[in-house]
């Protein structure tokens, strides 16, 4: 049997931490003791600036002492809201080192929405970037203090130093709160997910059972770090093994390609939309070489994929080195897709090109990782194998074995902050959490997703249809920028639903037909409807789309690039 990724912690137990799992501060101290001189946090602004683990620890302790000297006490809530940056990471960790609870807030929210979360979390202080710094003065926001994540404002993070004596800091224990993450409900009564230190650290190491990480790895933080997926799978995973974390600042292709190549990134985590676009760009470049070359490369990809799947050998990096070079993906060791369903065909093509591409599944309430595809034993249609110590049940399965996914394990949240009613709806006394997702397990404990319970469409024939399954069928069509599938009823008397698709065409195409007037608009609508006609025969009869609306404006999206359903 292979050793567990967390076995090394035994040699640090009692010296660095007393319990089953270290807290986040204890984990960072352990890593700094092992890899103090290695790069920790890096940013290109525009030149490369790097903090080693020793340097990062020094800044974290300096800020934690400052907070303690300025009245931040054990258990206080301190919010952090800003763009991805080393300062964001230092602030987050300093809050936990001060024994306080961090409240990461989406920086793209409106000021009144941020204020609402500050009040709901009872935050006493805030770290925030320059653009919103002035809007959250202590006098106007009800905070005791507000500090800047940018050197362009006063009270800049790196310049904070205790000028008075520092009281003794009472550190958090592993079963105490590390963070409160607000998932939705930015107006009215927001729901704050309460996650402990052991929730995060246990999930971090249990996920490594399916994916080996090294101190030589370079992670790329492109998605907003306030989101649980990036927070755990990028931020906490990287510091758990002494890897380097590079902060991406823009979801702009040229900036991403620059960072990937300049930093020699090995661990690239993103959402399906991002990976779809990258792959579309690669295949477009191959097609431009002509049908003969395109056909030859696709044949070679199929051979590469067969060898990798059958013999556990990866020839793709050598076979397609020049292709990967042009896409700035040559250094990538593993790509991980999360935050939504990925088409199996996308998953398959990345692996054929020689990139170990996996996907996982989880929710904010589960810290978030519940499943992950093992790199050498992946299944393209699955969102991964259950992590060790995760229990899973399928509640009220239908004839195909599909039902609501219910889970239990050390990564499950403590509940929603000061909201026992909402907590009781999803979390029972025995620790079982209702995910709200529908799926099934195979005999090898690989999980397959069908959709969200609340998005369910019930047809006139009584069939259950999950929009996500239909939307996935359109992921390879580059003409489509966004698609949202939903149910609609013909009349109030008939409660059964038919299926419609709202489609926003590719931006370049959309700009062309708007500028060109109604004639070109008709051409684009005709092509979109032709695509739907191509996909419909591949679906089950009860899944077929009967109404199509081509949109002139894009649908609203979250900061992790999910379409907001309505």
Phi, psi and omega in degrees: 000139181287150178293153177281144181299339183263001183299328182298338181298336182302324182288347179255352180294142182081325176277314182256332180206152186260341193256207180286318180231146173289156170284173179300316176298318179296320178297316181294322177297319178299312181297318179297326178290333180271323190226039187304326184270354181281155178296138181248294182242130182228143175217148175256111187216059350277340179282160182288128176234127185229138169254133172283172178297321177298315180294319179297317180298319178300314180293321179299313181296322179298314181289321179297318177296320178300314180298317180297320180291341181251027168094001177284124186244169178308127177088350176298149176264128178234124184270150175228124181219116180181175177291159177301129181190161173302325179298319178301314182295317180297316179299313180304309182291323180298322177301315180291325177294332178279002181080009181266179181248127182272140177241093179286131184236136177303119184290340182274359175291157176288158183303320181291330178288320175297317178301320180297320179288322176302318180289316182297325181274350184060039180295141180257345181209165186214132165260129184211153181286170190298321186297330184248006184302312184292335183285347185236048175294148180306323182297320185270338187255354179078012179272155174283329183204156176215130183234156188262140172269000183238139178291352181280355180237164177289167181056043181290136185317308186290347182259001181283123179220140179292126178257344176253173178296144183266119177293162179297129179273127176269108184289152176288151174266166187297332181266009177263162185297136171258321185207155170239119183250124180266119188269325185196182179071051183287351171240159181077244185242091182296150177259122180254119180278123182266116181239134181270172175299316181290331173304307182295310188290320176299313181298320180302310184280326177295326177295328181291348175298329180259000185204112184282131178243155184227155175295342178275356179290152176236112180270151179241115180268092181259315179286153182303131185285349176290340182281140187301325181299308179291322182301315182275306190286340179249300187292300185288321178301316184296316183285344179287336183243003180079025179277168178269140179243117180258130184265116172277140185252341184221140173275055180244129188306313183298319179292321179296313181297322178298310183296318181301317182283315183296323183268352185052054183297137178249335182239110185242110181250137182202187179255161183308318183301319179296312182292326175300315182293318179298314180294320179300321178295319178297311183291329177296319178296323179291318180298328181295342180279356177107160185296327181293311180296318180300314180297321180295315182294321178296324176295317178296323178297318179297319178295315179301315180296321179296315180297317182294317183288322187274316188253002179059030177243140185248094180273353189298324182299322179282321184292325187238030182305315182292324178296315181292326177301314182296331180267006182059032182249007186298323184278348185295127176267314181221134168253137178235127177254134178208180178084002180168168182287142178245136179298132180305329180294325177293311177309312184295317185291324176298315179296324177296327180282355175104004178263128174290105186245123181228164173226156180229184182212143175175180180225163176306321183292351180243020169077358003243356195281126175248323181225155176205137178284121175301138185303321184258007179215048184276155173235120189301328185269357182256152174271008171124172180268144179304138175292157173305146177071008174262126174258144183219136174234149173255111187274133175050057183293148176275192184295341179263006179083011182264130178202184181290137181276123179239133188227160175214142180172177185289352180262001183285137183302166175275346181135183177268137187300118178051039179218070184297331180294311180295324179297315183296335180292334187238344186231121182264178186294339180268004176090007178278130182250129178272116186283336187081359178260152180249138179185195179208160178251145172264181185293342181263011181067031169269139184258142179235130181264143175251316180168189178265140178305316186287346179265002185302136174249130178250117185278173180297335179274005179081010180278143175269127181237131178253118186305325184300325180295321180287316181301323180299332182290348183256003188295335183271356181270104184290344178291343183255120178276317181218146172218135175231121179257136180209170177267154173216153179249144181286329182205164180292331181289324182265106185276350178288157187247144166258175187244130177234157178235129171261122187234127174253119184293163175310137188302318181297316179294319182298316179300321181297313185281337174292314180295330186273353178089190189294330181298311178291327177300320178296323180297314181294316178299322179296319180292318179299316179292329177294322178296316177300320178294331177287321184282322185309316181295341180276350181267164172295151183307322183280355179262356188295140179279127182251346179221133182236133173238120177270120186272148176263345177235145180290154176285150180292140182236158174279175180289345174260021172065036171258141177288133176282118181281152180216000000 
